[in-house]
Amino acid sequence: MSAVLAALVAWHAFRLVPTLDAVVRDARAPAAVRWRFAADGGISSSPTYADGVVYVDSNARTLSALDYATGRLRWQFSADNDLMSAPLLDGTIAIVSSGDAEPMVWDPPHFIALGAGPSTIYGIDLHTGRELWRVPIARTGMPSGAIVRGTYVHFDGMGTLLALDPRTGALRWRVNLTSTATMSAIEDLGDGTMLVSGGFPNAVYRVRVRDGSLVWSHRFPTCRAAFSDQPVATDGRRVYGGYLRMLDRNPACFGERGEGEQHAYALDLRTGALLWDRRLGRGVVPPRNEAAIPLVADGRLYVGSSVEPVMHALDAATGRVLWERRVRGAVKGGAVTVDGKLYFGDLGGVLWALDARTGAVRGALHERVAFNVGSPIVVNRTLVIGSLQGDVLAVPLAEILRARLAP
């Protein structure tokens, strides 16, 4: 289910809703706009939106507030390290967290600690870009946190889950889950619990917001990759995610650019029990962003691939593959659904519109910039997406639907 954004400024989680279908409607904003903004550094986060403004951060250490109608810069905030977390918005405050991908401890499949440079959580004035507060953290702040029941919760590159007052940054509680987060995200379940995933050890956790205590955890085998950098999705009945089964012969399971076999899975949301595990494609595991970001909508799970240029649609209840569509590059980012169409970008630089039910191509627009994990959102009838090169694009959905690739 997509979300309708009210006038109140509130974007509290990665991709807004637990299904990860980030579609919003704002009657006060233009229906369709076209612009491009150069953010200098690559975009590794999903944009957020509120009250006529798009917020996007970059690997050049900047958070930019862009006018949705024109793409013009309203203000820009500079952090102490790369910004890869999705900007969260709450009233008059934006929250982002900085950090890099450099390992401090590397002992897979047992444990890693990620983040060699400074790592910090920031509270920023939403209207001016002025820093309101900052909290240094032990290791990288690349993962996206969530604001859940008035508490900001973050999972870092040391495996620490900590809760802060979003107004002041004051610590409320802190626990260690052992698993490490790199580019994963926290999902609010709306009942005082949340979902967290991490790697080394590979696990998905359902955690209570009040104190970080566990409702359940599900452990996966050690020779698997991508748990630390893939957000999970949920439709309120099942939890969906994916991983790569490492196929190289390294005894520690993690070799140099080894081969991997892609899997998608579903867990029971109530108990954490495994419901199904589906093998998909295989290929060379990339050195960064090993996962594809899932989306669940209308009884289907949609997920791309980091190891081959394919988008998949699976039956959400059974894991049965419904269709596969070969595209121009790996699909690591998320997708959105509007009017029965699935929209997403690939590393080949193409924005796609597929029939969500059949996988048939309804449009394909070549933008000549690579779309990595800077996953799209849709505002009214406009797709907003960041690129690996640093460009942020706003593209009318109708333009994508009209476009056709040369054979």
C-alpha positions as CSV (number, residue, x, y, z in Angstrom):
1,M,0.0,0.0,0.0
2,S,1.3,3.5,-0.9
3,A,1.1,6.3,1.5
4,V,-0.8,9.7,1.4
5,L,1.3,12.4,3.0
6,A,-0.5,14.8,5.2
7,A,0.4,18.5,5.6
8,L,2.3,17.6,8.8
9,V,6.0,17.1,8.2
10,A,6.6,13.5,9.1
11,W,8.8,11.0,7.2
12,H,9.7,8.6,10.0
13,A,11.3,5.6,8.3
14,F,13.3,4.5,5.3
15,R,10.9,4.6,2.3
16,L,8.1,5.9,4.5
17,V,6.1,2.7,4.9
18,P,7.0,-0.9,5.9
19,T,6.1,-2.2,2.4
20,L,8.9,0.1,1.1
21,D,6.5,1.5,-1.5
22,A,7.4,5.2,-1.2
23,V,4.6,7.0,-3.1
24,V,3.1,10.2,-1.7
25,R,0.5,12.7,-2.9
26,D,0.5,16.4,-2.1
27,A,-2.4,18.4,-3.5
28,R,-0.5,21.7,-3.0
29,A,2.5,20.6,-5.1
30,P,2.7,20.3,-8.9
31,A,1.6,17.0,-10.4
32,A,4.7,16.5,-12.7
33,V,8.0,18.3,-12.8
34,R,11.3,17.8,-14.6
35,W,14.7,18.8,-13.3
36,R,18.2,17.6,-12.4
37,F,20.4,18.6,-9.5
38,A,24.1,17.9,-9.2
39,A,24.9,16.8,-5.6
40,D,28.7,16.4,-6.3
41,G,29.0,13.0,-4.5
42,G,27.2,9.7,-5.3
43,I,23.7,9.2,-3.9
44,S,23.5,6.1,-1.7
45,S,20.2,7.0,0.1
46,S,16.6,7.2,-0.8
47,P,15.2,10.8,-1.0
48,T,12.5,12.0,1.4
49,Y,9.8,14.6,0.9
50,A,7.6,17.0,2.8
51,D,5.7,20.2,2.2
52,G,7.1,20.9,-1.2
53,V,10.7,20.0,-0.4
54,V,12.8,17.0,-1.4
55,Y,15.6,16.1,1.0
56,V,18.6,14.0,-0.3
57,D,22.0,13.4,1.1
58,S,25.3,12.4,-0.6
59,N,28.6,10.7,-0.3
60,A,30.1,14.2,-0.5
61,R,28.9,14.7,3.1
62,T,26.0,17.0,2.2
63,L,22.3,17.0,3.0
64,S,20.5,19.1,0.4
65,A,17.0,20.6,0.6
66,L,15.6,21.0,-2.9
67,D,12.5,22.8,-4.0
68,Y,10.2,20.1,-5.5
69,A,8.7,22.3,-8.2
70,T,12.0,23.7,-9.6
71,G,14.9,21.6,-8.2
72,R,16.6,24.7,-6.8
73,L,18.7,24.4,-3.7
74,R,17.1,25.9,-0.6
75,W,19.9,25.0,1.8
76,Q,22.7,22.5,2.3
77,F,24.2,21.0,5.4
78,S,27.7,19.6,5.6
79,A,28.6,16.7,7.9
80,D,31.8,15.2,9.1
81,N,31.7,12.1,6.8
82,D,29.6,10.5,4.1
83,L,25.9,10.7,4.4
84,M,24.1,7.5,3.2
85,S,21.1,7.3,5.6
86,A,17.7,8.3,4.4
87,P,16.9,11.8,5.9
88,L,14.1,11.5,8.5
89,L,11.7,14.4,9.0
90,D,9.7,15.2,12.1
91,G,8.0,18.5,12.6
92,T,10.8,21.0,12.4
93,I,13.8,18.6,12.5
94,A,15.6,16.5,10.0
95,I,17.8,13.6,11.3
96,V,20.7,12.1,9.3
97,S,23.7,10.0,10.3
98,S,27.2,10.0,8.9
99,G,29.9,7.3,8.4
100,D,32.0,5.5,5.9
101,A,32.4,1.9,4.7
102,E,35.9,1.3,5.9
103,P,36.3,-1.8,8.1
104,M,37.9,-1.5,11.6
105,V,37.5,-5.2,12.4
106,W,37.0,-7.7,9.6
107,D,36.5,-11.3,10.7
108,P,33.6,-12.7,8.7
109,P,31.5,-14.8,9.2
110,H,32.0,-14.1,12.9
111,F,32.0,-10.3,13.4
112,I,32.8,-7.0,11.7
113,A,33.0,-3.4,12.9
114,L,32.5,-0.9,10.1
115,G,33.4,2.8,10.1
116,A,37.0,4.1,10.3
117,G,36.2,7.8,10.2
118,P,33.9,10.0,12.3
119,S,30.4,8.7,12.7
120,T,27.7,11.0,14.0
121,I,23.9,11.4,14.3
122,Y,22.7,14.9,13.5
123,G,19.5,16.8,14.3
124,I,19.1,19.6,11.8
125,D,16.7,22.5,11.6
126,L,14.3,21.6,8.7
127,H,13.9,25.2,7.5
128,T,17.4,26.6,7.7
129,G,19.8,23.6,7.6
130,R,21.3,24.7,10.9
131,E,22.7,22.0,13.2
132,L,20.6,21.6,16.4
133,W,22.4,18.7,18.0
134,R,24.9,15.9,17.3
135,V,25.7,12.6,18.9
136,P,28.9,10.7,18.1
137,I,28.5,7.0,17.7
138,A,30.9,4.1,17.9
139,R,30.9,3.0,14.3
140,T,29.4,3.9,10.9
141,G,26.0,5.7,10.7
142,M,25.3,4.6,7.1
143,P,22.2,2.6,8.1
144,S,18.8,4.4,8.2
145,G,17.2,4.8,11.6
146,A,13.5,5.3,12.3
147,I,11.4,7.6,14.5
148,V,9.1,5.2,16.4
149,R,6.6,6.5,19.0
150,G,8.5,9.6,19.6
151,T,11.9,7.9,19.8
152,Y,14.7,8.0,17.2
153,V,16.3,4.5,17.0
154,H,19.5,3.7,15.1
155,F,21.5,0.5,14.4
156,D,25.2,1.1,13.8
157,G,28.3,-0.5,12.3
158,M,29.3,-1.9,15.7
159,G,26.0,-3.8,16.2
160,T,24.7,-1.2,18.7
161,L,21.0,-0.3,18.7
162,L,20.5,3.0,20.5
163,A,17.4,5.2,21.1
164,L,17.6,9.0,21.3
165,D,15.2,11.9,22.0
166,P,14.7,13.3,18.4
167,R,14.3,16.8,19.8
168,T,17.6,16.9,21.8
169,G,19.6,13.8,21.0
170,A,19.5,12.7,24.6
171,L,20.1,9.0,25.1
172,R,17.1,6.9,26.2
173,W,18.6,3.4,26.0
174,R,21.3,1.3,24.3
175,V,21.6,-2.4,23.6
176,N,24.0,-4.5,21.5
177,L,22.6,-7.0,19.1
178,T,26.0,-8.4,18.0
179,S,25.0,-8.3,14.3
180,T,26.3,-5.3,12.4
181,A,24.3,-2.9,10.2
182,T,25.9,-1.2,7.2
183,M,23.1,-0.1,4.8
184,S,20.1,-1.8,6.3
185,A,17.2,0.1,7.9
186,I,14.8,0.0,10.8
187,E,11.1,-0.6,10.0
188,D,8.3,0.5,12.4
189,L,5.5,-2.1,12.8
190,G,3.2,0.4,14.4
191,D,2.6,-1.7,17.5
192,G,5.5,-0.7,19.7
193,T,7.9,-3.1,17.9
194,M,10.3,-2.7,15.0
195,L,12.3,-4.9,12.5
196,V,16.1,-4.7,12.4
197,S,18.5,-6.8,10.3
198,G,22.3,-7.3,10.4
199,G,25.2,-9.5,9.4
200,F,27.9,-11.4,11.2
201,P,26.0,-13.2,12.6
202,N,23.2,-13.0,9.9
203,A,19.9,-12.4,11.6
204,V,16.6,-10.5,11.5
205,Y,15.2,-9.2,14.8
206,R,11.9,-8.0,16.0
207,V,12.6,-5.6,18.9
208,R,10.5,-3.6,21.4
209,V,10.8,0.2,21.1
210,R,10.5,0.9,24.8
211,D,13.8,-0.8,25.7
212,G,15.3,-2.7,22.8
213,S,14.3,-6.1,24.1
214,L,13.8,-9.0,21.7
215,V,10.4,-10.3,20.6
216,W,12.1,-12.8,18.4
217,S,15.2,-13.3,16.2
218,H,15.8,-15.5,13.2
219,R,19.4,-16.6,12.5
220,F,20.5,-17.6,9.0
221,P,23.6,-19.7,8.1
222,T,27.0,-18.1,8.2
223,C,28.0,-18.4,4.5
224,R,25.5,-15.8,3.4
225,A,26.0,-12.1,2.4
226,A,23.9,-8.9,2.3
227,F,22.0,-9.2,5.6
228,S,23.9,-6.1,6.9
229,D,23.0,-3.9,3.9
230,Q,19.5,-5.0,2.9
231,P,16.4,-3.4,4.5
232,V,13.5,-5.8,4.9
233,A,9.9,-5.2,3.9
234,T,6.7,-6.4,5.5
235,D,3.0,-6.5,4.6
236,G,1.8,-7.0,8.2
237,R,1.9,-10.8,7.9
238,R,5.3,-11.7,6.6
239,V,8.8,-10.2,6.6
240,Y,10.6,-10.3,3.2
241,G,14.3,-10.0,2.5
242,G,17.1,-11.6,0.5
243,Y,20.7,-12.7,0.7
244,L,23.5,-14.2,-1.4
245,R,24.8,-17.7,-0.7
246,M,28.5,-17.5,-1.2
247,L,29.8,-20.1,-3.7
248,D,33.5,-19.6,-3.5
249,R,35.9,-22.0,-1.7
250,N,37.2,-19.7,0.9
251,P,36.9,-21.5,4.3
252,A,35.6,-18.2,5.8
253,C,33.0,-18.0,3.0
254,F,34.0,-14.5,2.0
255,G,36.6,-14.4,-0.8
256,E,37.7,-11.8,-3.3
257,R,34.9,-11.2,-5.7
258,G,33.5,-14.7,-5.3
259,E,30.4,-16.0,-6.9
260,G,27.0,-15.8,-5.1
261,E,23.6,-17.3,-5.5
262,Q,20.7,-14.9,-4.9
263,H,17.8,-15.9,-2.6
264,A,14.6,-14.3,-1.5
265,Y,12.9,-15.4,1.7
266,A,9.8,-14.8,3.9
267,L,9.5,-15.0,7.7
268,D,6.3,-15.2,9.8
269,L,6.0,-11.7,11.3
270,R,4.4,-13.0,14.5
271,T,7.0,-15.8,15.3
272,G,10.0,-15.2,13.1
273,A,9.7,-18.7,11.6
274,L,11.0,-19.2,8.0
275,L,8.0,-19.7,5.6
276,W,9.9,-20.0,2.3
277,D,13.3,-19.5,0.7
278,R,13.5,-19.1,-3.0
279,R,16.7,-19.5,-5.1
280,L,16.9,-16.9,-7.9
281,G,20.0,-16.1,-10.1
282,R,23.7,-16.2,-9.6
283,G,26.7,-14.2,-10.5
284,V,29.8,-12.3,-9.2
285,V,29.2,-10.7,-5.8
286,P,30.0,-6.9,-6.0
287,P,32.4,-5.4,-3.5
288,R,29.7,-2.9,-2.3
289,N,25.9,-3.0,-2.0
290,E,25.5,-6.8,-2.3
291,A,21.7,-6.7,-1.8
292,A,18.7,-5.6,-3.7
293,I,16.0,-3.7,-1.9
294,P,12.6,-5.5,-1.8
295,L,9.1,-4.1,-2.3
296,V,5.8,-5.8,-1.4
297,A,2.6,-4.7,-3.1
298,D,-0.7,-6.4,-4.0
299,G,0.4,-9.8,-2.9
300,R,3.7,-9.8,-4.8
301,L,7.3,-9.4,-3.7
302,Y,9.4,-7.4,-6.2
303,V,13.2,-7.6,-5.9
304,G,16.0,-6.8,-8.3
305,S,19.5,-8.3,-8.2
306,S,23.1,-7.2,-7.5
307,V,24.5,-10.1,-9.4
308,E,22.5,-10.0,-12.7
309,P,20.4,-7.5,-14.6
310,V,17.0,-8.8,-13.6
311,M,13.9,-7.7,-11.8
312,H,11.8,-10.5,-10.2
313,A,8.2,-10.8,-9.1
314,L,7.3,-13.5,-6.6
315,D,4.1,-14.6,-5.0
316,A,4.4,-13.2,-1.5
317,A,2.6,-16.1,0.1
318,T,4.5,-18.9,-1.5
319,G,7.7,-17.5,-3.0
320,R,6.8,-18.9,-6.5
321,V,8.4,-16.8,-9.2
322,L,5.7,-15.1,-11.3
323,W,7.9,-13.4,-13.8
324,E,11.5,-12.2,-14.4
325,R,12.4,-9.2,-16.6
326,R,15.9,-8.8,-17.9
327,V,17.0,-5.1,-18.0
328,R,20.2,-3.2,-18.8
329,G,22.1,-3.4,-15.5
330,A,22.0,-4.8,-12.0
331,V,19.0,-3.5,-10.0
332,K,20.2,-2.8,-6.4
333,G,17.7,-0.1,-5.5
334,G,14.1,-0.3,-4.5
335,A,11.0,0.3,-6.7
336,V,7.6,1.9,-6.5
337,T,4.2,1.0,-7.8
338,V,1.7,3.5,-9.3
339,D,-1.5,2.5,-11.3
340,G,-0.4,-1.1,-11.8
341,K,3.1,-0.1,-13.1
342,L,6.4,-0.9,-11.4
343,Y,9.0,1.9,-11.6
344,F,12.8,1.5,-10.8
345,G,16.3,2.4,-12.1
346,D,19.2,0.1,-13.0
347,L,23.0,0.4,-13.1
348,G,22.8,0.6,-16.9
349,G,21.2,4.1,-16.5
350,V,17.7,3.2,-17.5
351,L,14.5,4.1,-15.7
352,W,11.9,1.3,-16.2
353,A,8.1,1.1,-16.1
354,L,6.9,-2.5,-16.1
355,D,3.5,-4.0,-15.9
356,A,3.4,-5.0,-12.3
357,R,1.3,-8.1,-13.0
358,T,3.1,-9.5,-16.0
359,G,6.5,-7.8,-16.2
360,A,5.9,-6.5,-19.7
361,V,7.8,-3.3,-20.5
362,R,5.6,-0.3,-20.6
363,G,8.4,2.3,-20.8
364,A,12.2,2.6,-20.6
365,L,14.0,5.9,-20.4
366,H,17.8,6.0,-20.8
367,E,19.2,8.8,-18.6
368,R,22.9,7.9,-19.0
369,V,23.6,7.9,-15.3
370,A,23.9,4.7,-13.2
371,F,21.1,4.1,-10.6
372,N,22.6,2.2,-7.7
373,V,20.9,2.2,-4.3
374,G,19.6,5.7,-4.4
375,S,16.1,4.3,-4.6
376,P,13.2,6.3,-6.1
377,I,10.2,7.9,-4.5
378,V,7.1,9.2,-6.3
379,V,5.6,12.5,-5.5
380,N,2.3,13.0,-7.3
381,R,3.1,12.0,-10.9
382,T,6.9,12.5,-10.6
383,L,9.7,10.0,-9.9
384,V,12.6,11.4,-7.8
385,I,15.8,9.4,-7.8
386,G,19.5,9.8,-7.0
387,S,22.3,8.4,-9.1
388,L,25.8,6.8,-8.5
389,Q,27.4,9.9,-10.2
390,G,25.6,12.3,-7.8
391,D,22.8,13.7,-10.0
392,V,19.3,13.8,-8.5
393,L,16.6,13.5,-11.1
394,A,12.9,14.4,-11.1
395,V,11.2,12.8,-14.1
396,P,7.5,12.7,-14.9
397,L,6.0,9.2,-14.9
398,A,4.4,10.0,-18.3
399,E,7.8,10.6,-19.8
400,I,9.1,7.2,-18.7
401,L,6.0,5.5,-20.1
402,R,6.4,7.2,-23.5
403,A,10.1,6.3,-23.8
404,R,11.4,3.3,-25.7
405,L,15.0,1.9,-25.8
406,A,16.8,1.3,-29.1
407,P,17.2,-2.4,-29.7
